[in-house]
Amino acid sequence: QVQLVESGGGLVQGGGSLRLSCAASGSIRSFNSMGWYRQAPGKQRGLVAIITSGGTPNYVDSVKGRFTISRDNAKNTVYLQMNSLKPEDTAVYYCHSVIDYVSYWGQGTQVTVSS
């Protein structure tokens, strides 16, 4: 059974930084894509950033230049470095990964940015 475990959320002032981590454990043969999504209160969950198995990142326009997604294949871990955080970045952040062609979600980690 594959599990995704997130860490690194918290409360930060506007302009601050946080780094999220998502570690996959279990029986894993191959990773496909890995990514981060977020869901703010009253809104739908949406893509923040995704990184392909080859390491190519893509970002939603609102975080370009502020967030960086990376992966460590040896550790089965994906990271999201978030800089210059804004109050509108406040949301529950979810890790997502396609592993052995099956979709998995983490439990979510709260990120709160104060103004």
N, CA, C and O atoms as a GROMACS GRO file, in nm:
protein
  460
    1GLN      N    1   0.085  -0.119   0.000
    1GLN     CA    2   0.000   0.000   0.000
    1GLN      C    3   0.088   0.124   0.000
    1GLN      O    4   0.175   0.139   0.086
    2VAL      N    5   0.067   0.212  -0.095
    2VAL     CA    6   0.145   0.334  -0.106
    2VAL      C    7   0.080   0.444  -0.021
    2VAL      O    8  -0.042   0.459  -0.022
    3GLN      N    9   0.163   0.518   0.050
    3GLN     CA   10   0.115   0.632   0.127
    3GLN      C   11   0.199   0.755   0.094
    3GLN      O   12   0.319   0.745   0.071
    4LEU      N   13   0.132   0.870   0.093
    4LEU     CA   14   0.200   0.999   0.078
    4LEU      C   15   0.184   1.075   0.209
    4LEU      O   16   0.073   1.095   0.256
    5VAL      N   17   0.296   1.117   0.266
    5VAL     CA   18   0.292   1.188   0.394
    5VAL      C   19   0.354   1.326   0.376
    5VAL      O   20   0.471   1.339   0.339
    6GLU      N   21   0.273   1.428   0.402
    6GLU     CA   22   0.317   1.567   0.384
    6GLU      C   23   0.364   1.625   0.516
    6GLU      O   24   0.323   1.581   0.624
    7SER      N   25   0.452   1.723   0.506
    7SER     CA   26   0.495   1.797   0.623
    7SER      C   27   0.540   1.936   0.579
    7SER      O   28   0.565   1.960   0.461
    8GLY      N   29   0.550   2.027   0.676
    8GLY     CA   30   0.606   2.158   0.647
    8GLY      C   31   0.508   2.273   0.645
    8GLY      O   32   0.550   2.388   0.629
    9GLY      N   33   0.380   2.248   0.662
    9GLY     CA   34   0.285   2.358   0.664
    9GLY      C   35   0.295   2.436   0.793
    9GLY      O   36   0.370   2.399   0.884
   10GLY      N   37   0.218   2.544   0.800
   10GLY     CA   38   0.219   2.625   0.921
   10GLY      C   39   0.168   2.764   0.897
   10GLY      O   40   0.108   2.794   0.794
   11LEU      N   41   0.194   2.850   0.996
   11LEU     CA   42   0.152   2.990   0.990
   11LEU      C   43   0.275   3.077   0.963
   11LEU      O   44   0.378   3.062   1.028
   12VAL      N   45   0.262   3.167   0.867
   12VAL     CA   46   0.374   3.254   0.832
   12VAL      C   47   0.319   3.392   0.796
   12VAL      O   48   0.207   3.404   0.747
   13GLN      N   49   0.399   3.494   0.819
   13GLN     CA   50   0.359   3.629   0.779
   13GLN      C   51   0.375   3.648   0.630
   13GLN      O   52   0.456   3.581   0.566
   14GLY      N   53   0.297   3.738   0.575
   14GLY     CA   54   0.311   3.770   0.434
   14GLY      C   55   0.453   3.809   0.399
   14GLY      O   56   0.518   3.883   0.473
   15GLY      N   57   0.502   3.758   0.287
   15GLY     CA   58   0.641   3.780   0.247
   15GLY      C   59   0.736   3.673   0.294
   15GLY      O   60   0.852   3.668   0.252
   16GLY      N   61   0.688   3.587   0.382
   16GLY     CA   62   0.771   3.481   0.436
   16GLY      C   63   0.779   3.359   0.346
   16GLY      O   64   0.728   3.359   0.235
   17SER      N   65   0.845   3.256   0.397
   17SER     CA   66   0.868   3.134   0.320
   17SER      C   67   0.832   3.010   0.400
   17SER      O   68   0.840   3.009   0.523
   18LEU      N   69   0.794   2.908   0.328
   18LEU     CA   70   0.772   2.775   0.384
   18LEU      C   71   0.818   2.673   0.282
   18LEU      O   72   0.819   2.698   0.162
   19ARG      N   73   0.857   2.556   0.332
   19ARG     CA   74   0.894   2.446   0.243
   19ARG      C   75   0.810   2.324   0.280
   19ARG      O   76   0.815   2.276   0.393
   20LEU      N   77   0.733   2.277   0.184
   20LEU     CA   78   0.653   2.157   0.202
   20LEU      C   79   0.729   2.036   0.149
   20LEU      O   80   0.802   2.044   0.050
   21SER      N   81   0.711   1.923   0.218
   21SER     CA   82   0.769   1.797   0.173
   21SER      C   83   0.661   1.692   0.164
   21SER      O   84   0.564   1.694   0.239
   22CYS      N   85   0.678   1.600   0.072
   22CYS     CA   86   0.584   1.489   0.057
   22CYS      C   87   0.665   1.364   0.028
   22CYS      O   88   0.729   1.353  -0.077
   23ALA      N   89   0.662   1.270   0.120
   23ALA     CA   90   0.739   1.147   0.106
   23ALA      C   91   0.644   1.031   0.076
   23ALA      O   92   0.542   1.014   0.143
   24ALA      N   93   0.679   0.954  -0.024
   24ALA     CA   94   0.601   0.836  -0.060
   24ALA      C   95   0.666   0.713  -0.001
   24ALA      O   96   0.788   0.697  -0.005
   25SER      N   97   0.582   0.625   0.054
   25SER     CA   98   0.633   0.500   0.110
   25SER      C   99   0.546   0.385   0.062
   25SER      O  100   0.432   0.404   0.021
   26GLY      N  101   0.603   0.265   0.069
   26GLY     CA  102   0.529   0.149   0.026
   26GLY      C  103   0.595   0.082  -0.092
   26GLY      O  104   0.712   0.108  -0.124
   27SER      N  105   0.521  -0.002  -0.156
   27SER     CA  106   0.573  -0.075  -0.271
   27SER      C  107   0.566   0.014  -0.395
   27SER      O  108   0.458   0.039  -0.449
   28ILE      N  109   0.682   0.061  -0.438
   28ILE     CA  110   0.688   0.157  -0.549
   28ILE      C  111   0.783   0.104  -0.655
   28ILE      O  112   0.899   0.074  -0.627
   29ARG      N  113   0.732   0.094  -0.776
   29ARG     CA  114   0.818   0.052  -0.887
   29ARG      C  115   0.859   0.173  -0.970
   29ARG      O  116   0.975   0.185  -1.011
   30SER      N  117   0.764   0.262  -0.995
   30SER     CA  118   0.799   0.378  -1.076
   30SER      C  119   0.706   0.495  -1.044
   30SER      O  120   0.587   0.477  -1.020
   31PHE      N  121   0.767   0.616  -1.043
   31PHE     CA  122   0.690   0.738  -1.030
   31PHE      C  123   0.660   0.793  -1.168
   31PHE      O  124   0.744   0.787  -1.259
   32ASN      N  125   0.544   0.844  -1.184
   32ASN     CA  126   0.512   0.920  -1.303
   32ASN      C  127   0.520   1.067  -1.261
   32ASN      O  128   0.629   1.114  -1.230
   33SER      N  129   0.413   1.139  -1.259
   33SER     CA  130   0.420   1.278  -1.217
   33SER      C  131   0.403   1.291  -1.066
   33SER      O  132   0.347   1.203  -1.001
   34MET      N  133   0.453   1.401  -1.014
   34MET     CA  134   0.430   1.437  -0.874
   34MET      C  135   0.392   1.584  -0.872
   34MET      O  136   0.442   1.663  -0.951
   35GLY      N  137   0.303   1.620  -0.781
   35GLY     CA  138   0.260   1.759  -0.781
   35GLY      C  139   0.194   1.802  -0.652
   35GLY      O  140   0.170   1.723  -0.561
   36TRP      N  141   0.167   1.932  -0.647
   36TRP     CA  142   0.100   1.993  -0.533
   36TRP      C  143  -0.027   2.063  -0.581
   36TRP      O  144  -0.028   2.131  -0.683
   37TYR      N  145  -0.133   2.045  -0.503
   37TYR     CA  146  -0.260   2.111  -0.525
   37TYR      C  147  -0.296   2.186  -0.397
   37TYR      O  148  -0.240   2.158  -0.291
   38ARG      N  149  -0.389   2.279  -0.407
   38ARG     CA  150  -0.435   2.347  -0.287
   38ARG      C  151  -0.583   2.374  -0.295
   38ARG      O  152  -0.642   2.384  -0.402
   39GLN      N  153  -0.643   2.385  -0.175
   39GLN     CA  154  -0.785   2.412  -0.166
   39GLN      C  155  -0.809   2.512  -0.055
   39GLN      O  156  -0.784   2.485   0.062
   40ALA      N  157  -0.857   2.629  -0.094
   40ALA     CA  158  -0.892   2.732   0.002
   40ALA      C  159  -1.038   2.714   0.043
   40ALA      O  160  -1.114   2.650  -0.030
   41PRO      N  161  -1.078   2.767   0.158
   41PRO     CA  162  -1.218   2.753   0.204
   41PRO      C  163  -1.316   2.804   0.098
   41PRO      O  164  -1.302   2.916   0.048
   42GLY      N  165  -1.414   2.722   0.067
   42GLY     CA  166  -1.517   2.762  -0.028
   42GLY      C  167  -1.475   2.754  -0.174
   42GLY      O  168  -1.551   2.794  -0.262
   43LYS      N  169  -1.356   2.704  -0.200
   43LYS     CA  170  -1.307   2.695  -0.338
   43LYS      C  171  -1.274   2.551  -0.374
   43LYS      O  172  -1.256   2.466  -0.286
   44GLN      N  173  -1.267   2.526  -0.502
   44GLN     CA  174  -1.230   2.394  -0.549
   44GLN      C  175  -1.079   2.373  -0.538
   44GLN      O  176  -1.001   2.468  -0.539
   45ARG      N  177  -1.040   2.245  -0.526
   45ARG     CA  178  -0.898   2.212  -0.525
   45ARG      C  179  -0.840   2.239  -0.663
   45ARG      O  180  -0.899   2.203  -0.765
   46GLY      N  181  -0.725   2.303  -0.665
   46GLY     CA  182  -0.662   2.336  -0.793
   46GLY      C  183  -0.514   2.310  -0.793
   46GLY      O  184  -0.449   2.306  -0.688
   47LEU      N  185  -0.460   2.292  -0.911
   47LEU     CA  186  -0.319   2.263  -0.928
   47LEU      C  187  -0.233   2.384  -0.891
   47LEU      O  188  -0.266   2.498  -0.926
   48VAL      N  189  -0.124   2.359  -0.820
   48VAL     CA  190  -0.026   2.462  -0.789
   48VAL      C  191   0.099   2.441  -0.876
   48VAL      O  192   0.144   2.532  -0.946
   49ALA      N  193   0.153   2.320  -0.870
   49ALA     CA  194   0.275   2.290  -0.945
   49ALA      C  195   0.284   2.141  -0.965
   49ALA      O  196   0.232   2.062  -0.886
   50ILE      N  197   0.349   2.103  -1.074
   50ILE     CA  198   0.365   1.962  -1.105
   50ILE      C  199   0.504   1.942  -1.164
   50ILE      O  200   0.559   2.032  -1.228
   51ILE      N  201   0.561   1.825  -1.142
   51ILE     CA  202   0.691   1.793  -1.197
   51ILE      C  203   0.685   1.654  -1.258
   51ILE      O  204   0.638   1.560  -1.196
   52THR      N  205   0.734   1.643  -1.379
   52THR     CA  206   0.728   1.517  -1.450
   52THR      C  207   0.834   1.420  -1.400
   52THR      O  208   0.922   1.458  -1.321
   53SER      N  209   0.826   1.298  -1.445
   53SER     CA  210   0.926   1.198  -1.407
   53SER      C  211   1.065   1.239  -1.456
   53SER      O  212   1.166   1.200  -1.398
   54GLY      N  213   1.068   1.317  -1.561
   54GLY     CA  214   1.195   1.365  -1.614
   54GLY      C  215   1.246   1.491  -1.546
   54GLY      O  216   1.355   1.538  -1.577
   55GLY      N  217   1.167   1.546  -1.454
   55GLY     CA  218   1.212   1.663  -1.379
   55GLY      C  219   1.166   1.796  -1.435
   55GLY      O  220   1.214   1.899  -1.389
   56THR      N  221   1.076   1.797  -1.531
   56THR     CA  222   1.028   1.922  -1.588
   56THR      C  223   0.915   1.978  -1.503
   56THR      O  224   0.813   1.911  -1.482
   57PRO      N  225   0.933   2.102  -1.452
   57PRO     CA  226   0.829   2.160  -1.367
   57PRO      C  227   0.730   2.245  -1.446
   57PRO      O  228   0.764   2.300  -1.551
   58ASN      N  229   0.609   2.255  -1.394
   58ASN     CA  230   0.510   2.348  -1.447
   58ASN      C  231   0.434   2.408  -1.330
   58ASN      O  232   0.410   2.341  -1.230
   59TYR      N  233   0.398   2.536  -1.345
   59TYR     CA  234   0.335   2.609  -1.236
   59TYR      C  235   0.209   2.681  -1.283
   59TYR      O  236   0.198   2.719  -1.400
   60VAL      N  237   0.116   2.698  -1.191
   60VAL     CA  238   0.003   2.785  -1.219
   60VAL      C  239   0.056   2.928  -1.220
   60VAL      O  240   0.151   2.959  -1.148
   61ASP      N  241  -0.003   3.016  -1.300
   61ASP     CA  242   0.052   3.150  -1.319
   61ASP      C  243   0.068   3.226  -1.188
   61ASP      O  244   0.163   3.303  -1.172
   62SER      N  245  -0.023   3.207  -1.094
   62SER     CA  246  -0.023   3.287  -0.971
   62SER      C  247   0.096   3.260  -0.881
   62SER      O  248   0.123   3.338  -0.790
   63VAL      N  249   0.169   3.150  -0.903
   63VAL     CA  250   0.284   3.118  -0.816
   63VAL      C  251   0.416   3.123  -0.891
   63VAL      O  252   0.522   3.105  -0.831
   64LYS      N  253   0.412   3.146  -1.020
   64LYS     CA  254   0.536   3.150  -1.098
   64LYS      C  255   0.630   3.258  -1.044
   64LYS      O  256   0.588   3.370  -1.016
   65GLY      N  257   0.756   3.221  -1.030
   65GLY     CA  258   0.855   3.313  -0.977
   65GLY      C  259   0.862   3.316  -0.825
   65GLY      O  260   0.954   3.375  -0.769
   66ARG      N  261   0.765   3.255  -0.759
   66ARG     CA  262   0.764   3.253  -0.612
   66ARG      C  263   0.780   3.111  -0.557
   66ARG      O  264   0.845   3.092  -0.454
   67PHE      N  265   0.723   3.012  -0.624
   67PHE     CA  266   0.727   2.874  -0.577
   67PHE      C  267   0.820   2.792  -0.666
   67PHE      O  268   0.832   2.818  -0.785
   68THR      N  269   0.884   2.692  -0.605
   68THR     CA  270   0.970   2.601  -0.680
   68THR      C  271   0.939   2.458  -0.638
   68THR      O  272   0.944   2.425  -0.520
   69ILE      N  273   0.907   2.375  -0.736
   69ILE     CA  274   0.884   2.233  -0.709
   69ILE      C  275   1.009   2.156  -0.748
   69ILE      O  276   1.073   2.185  -0.849
   70SER      N  277   1.043   2.056  -0.667
   70SER     CA  278   1.159   1.972  -0.698
   70SER      C  279   1.131   1.832  -0.645
   70SER      O  280   1.038   1.811  -0.567
   71ARG      N  281   1.212   1.738  -0.689
   71ARG     CA  282   1.192   1.600  -0.644
   71ARG      C  283   1.326   1.533  -0.620
   71ARG      O  284   1.426   1.564  -0.686
   72ASP      N  285   1.327   1.442  -0.525
   72ASP     CA  286   1.443   1.359  -0.497
   72ASP      C  287   1.398   1.215  -0.519
   72ASP      O  288   1.334   1.156  -0.432
   73ASN      N  289   1.432   1.161  -0.633
   73ASN     CA  290   1.385   1.027  -0.668
   73ASN      C  291   1.442   0.920  -0.574
   73ASN      O  292   1.377   0.819  -0.548
   74ALA      N  293   1.562   0.943  -0.524
   74ALA     CA  294   1.624   0.845  -0.434
   74ALA      C  295   1.547   0.836  -0.302
   74ALA      O  296   1.545   0.732  -0.237
   75LYS      N  297   1.483   0.947  -0.263
   75LYS     CA  298   1.407   0.951  -0.138
   75LYS      C  299   1.257   0.942  -0.161
   75LYS      O  300   1.179   0.949  -0.066
   76ASN      N  301   1.216   0.927  -0.287
   76ASN     CA  302   1.073   0.923  -0.320
   76ASN      C  303   0.999   1.043  -0.260
   76ASN      O  304   0.890   1.029  -0.203
   77THR      N  305   1.059   1.159  -0.274
   77THR     CA  306   1.007   1.279  -0.208
   77THR      C  307   0.996   1.394  -0.308
   77THR      O  308   1.083   1.413  -0.393
   78VAL      N  309   0.888   1.470  -0.294
   78VAL     CA  310   0.871   1.592  -0.372
   78VAL      C  311   0.862   1.709  -0.274
   78VAL      O  312   0.806   1.697  -0.166
   79TYR      N  313   0.918   1.823  -0.315
   79TYR     CA  314   0.922   1.941  -0.230
   79TYR      C  315   0.852   2.058  -0.301
   79TYR      O  316   0.844   2.063  -0.423
   80LEU      N  317   0.803   2.151  -0.219
   80LEU     CA  318   0.751   2.276  -0.272
   80LEU      C  319   0.807   2.388  -0.187
   80LEU      O  320   0.766   2.408  -0.072
   81GLN      N  321   0.902   2.462  -0.243
   81GLN     CA  322   0.958   2.579  -0.176
   81GLN      C  323   0.871   2.698  -0.211
   81GLN      O  324   0.854   2.732  -0.328
   82MET      N  325   0.815   2.761  -0.109
   82MET     CA  326   0.723   2.873  -0.129
   82MET      C  327   0.783   2.999  -0.069
   82MET      O  328   0.802   3.009   0.052
   83ASN      N  329   0.814   3.095  -0.154
   83ASN     CA  330   0.871   3.223  -0.112
   83ASN      C  331   0.773   3.336  -0.141
   83ASN      O  332   0.677   3.320  -0.217
   84SER      N  333   0.797   3.449  -0.079
   84SER     CA  334   0.713   3.568  -0.100
   84SER      C  335   0.565   3.533  -0.086
   84SER      O  336   0.483   3.569  -0.170
   85LEU      N  337   0.533   3.464   0.020
   85LEU     CA  338   0.396   3.417   0.040
   85LEU      C  339   0.300   3.533   0.061
   85LEU      O  340   0.334   3.636   0.120
   86LYS      N  341   0.179   3.514   0.010
   86LYS     CA  342   0.074   3.614   0.017
   86LYS      C  343  -0.046   3.556   0.092
   86LYS      O  344  -0.062   3.434   0.096
   87PRO      N  345  -0.129   3.641   0.150
   87PRO     CA  346  -0.248   3.588   0.218
   87PRO      C  347  -0.335   3.501   0.128
   87PRO      O  348  -0.398   3.407   0.175
   88GLU      N  349  -0.338   3.531  -0.001
   88GLU     CA  350  -0.419   3.451  -0.092
   88GLU      C  351  -0.360   3.312  -0.119
   88GLU      O  352  -0.424   3.231  -0.186
   89ASP      N  353  -0.242   3.285  -0.068
   89ASP     CA  354  -0.186   3.150  -0.076
   89ASP      C  355  -0.237   3.060   0.036
   89ASP      O  356  -0.208   2.941   0.039
   90THR      N  357  -0.313   3.118   0.128
   90THR     CA  358  -0.368   3.039   0.239
   90THR      C  359  -0.461   2.930   0.187
   90THR      O  360  -0.556   2.958   0.114
   91ALA      N  361  -0.433   2.807   0.226
   91ALA     CA  362  -0.510   2.692   0.178
   91ALA      C  363  -0.458   2.566   0.244
   91ALA      O  364  -0.355   2.567   0.312
   92VAL      N  365  -0.531   2.457   0.223
   92VAL     CA  366  -0.477   2.325   0.254
   92VAL      C  367  -0.405   2.276   0.129
   92VAL      O  368  -0.463   2.273   0.020
   93TYR      N  369  -0.281   2.239   0.145
   93TYR     CA  370  -0.199   2.193   0.032
   93TYR      C  371  -0.193   2.041   0.033
   93TYR      O  372  -0.167   1.978   0.135
   94TYR      N  373  -0.219   1.984  -0.083
   94TYR     CA  374  -0.222   1.839  -0.098
   94TYR      C  375  -0.114   1.794  -0.196
   94TYR      O  376  -0.095   1.853  -0.303
   95CYS      N  377  -0.044   1.690  -0.158
   95CYS     CA  378   0.050   1.626  -0.247
   95CYS      C  379  -0.025   1.523  -0.332
   95CYS      O  380  -0.115   1.456  -0.283
   96HIS      N  381   0.013   1.513  -0.455
   96HIS     CA  382  -0.046   1.414  -0.545
   96HIS      C  383   0.065   1.346  -0.623
   96HIS      O  384   0.162   1.410  -0.664
   97SER      N  385   0.050   1.216  -0.642
   97SER     CA  386   0.148   1.144  -0.722
   97SER      C  387   0.081   1.031  -0.797
   97SER      O  388  -0.011   0.966  -0.748
   98VAL      N  389   0.130   1.009  -0.916
   98VAL     CA  390   0.091   0.891  -0.993
   98VAL      C  391   0.206   0.792  -0.982
   98VAL      O  392   0.315   0.816  -1.033
   99ILE      N  393   0.179   0.682  -0.915
   99ILE     CA  394   0.280   0.580  -0.888
   99ILE      C  395   0.233   0.450  -0.948
   99ILE      O  396   0.124   0.401  -0.917
  100ASP      N  397   0.316   0.394  -1.032
  100ASP     CA  398   0.278   0.270  -1.102
  100ASP      C  399   0.141   0.287  -1.168
  100ASP      O  400   0.058   0.196  -1.170
  101TYR      N  401   0.119   0.408  -1.223
  101TYR     CA  402  -0.001   0.444  -1.299
  101TYR      C  403  -0.128   0.449  -1.214
  101TYR      O  404  -0.239   0.444  -1.267
  102VAL      N  405  -0.112   0.458  -1.082
  102VAL     CA  406  -0.224   0.473  -0.990
  102VAL      C  407  -0.211   0.609  -0.921
  102VAL      O  408  -0.101   0.650  -0.885
  103SER      N  409  -0.323   0.678  -0.903
  103SER     CA  410  -0.326   0.813  -0.845
  103SER      C  411  -0.337   0.805  -0.692
  103SER      O  412  -0.421   0.732  -0.639
  104TYR      N  413  -0.251   0.881  -0.624
  104TYR     CA  414  -0.253   0.886  -0.478
  104TYR      C  415  -0.253   1.031  -0.431
  104TYR      O  416  -0.195   1.119  -0.495
  105TRP      N  417  -0.320   1.054  -0.317
  105TRP     CA  418  -0.325   1.185  -0.252
  105TRP      C  419  -0.272   1.176  -0.110
  105TRP      O  420  -0.290   1.076  -0.041
  106GLY      N  421  -0.205   1.284  -0.068
  106GLY     CA  422  -0.169   1.296   0.072
  106GLY      C  423  -0.288   1.345   0.152
  106GLY      O  424  -0.395   1.371   0.099
  107GLN      N  425  -0.265   1.358   0.284
  107GLN     CA  426  -0.374   1.395   0.374
  107GLN      C  427  -0.396   1.546   0.379
  107GLN      O  428  -0.498   1.592   0.430
  108GLY      N  429  -0.302   1.621   0.329
  108GLY     CA  430  -0.314   1.767   0.328
  108GLY      C  431  -0.241   1.831   0.444
  108GLY      O  432  -0.235   1.776   0.554
  109THR      N  433  -0.186   1.949   0.420
  109THR     CA  434  -0.120   2.026   0.524
  109THR      C  435  -0.164   2.172   0.512
  109THR      O  436  -0.167   2.228   0.402
  110GLN      N  437  -0.197   2.233   0.624
  110GLN     CA  438  -0.250   2.369   0.624
  110GLN      C  439  -0.138   2.471   0.611
  110GLN      O  440  -0.037   2.464   0.682
  111VAL      N  441  -0.156   2.564   0.520
  111VAL     CA  442  -0.067   2.679   0.508
  111VAL      C  443  -0.151   2.804   0.530
  111VAL      O  444  -0.248   2.827   0.458
  112THR      N  445  -0.113   2.884   0.627
  112THR     CA  446  -0.184   3.007   0.657
  112THR      C  447  -0.087   3.124   0.651
  112THR      O  448   0.016   3.125   0.719
  113VAL      N  449  -0.121   3.223   0.568
  113VAL     CA  450  -0.036   3.341   0.550
  113VAL      C  451  -0.110   3.462   0.605
  113VAL      O  452  -0.218   3.496   0.557
  114SER      N  453  -0.053   3.525   0.705
  114SER     CA  454  -0.117   3.642   0.765
  114SER      C  455  -0.073   3.770   0.694
  114SER      O  456   0.037   3.779   0.641
  115SER      N  457  -0.162   3.867   0.696
  115SER     CA  458  -0.130   3.994   0.630
  115SER      C  459  -0.060   4.091   0.724
  115SER      O  460  -0.027   4.202   0.684
   0.00000   0.00000   0.00000
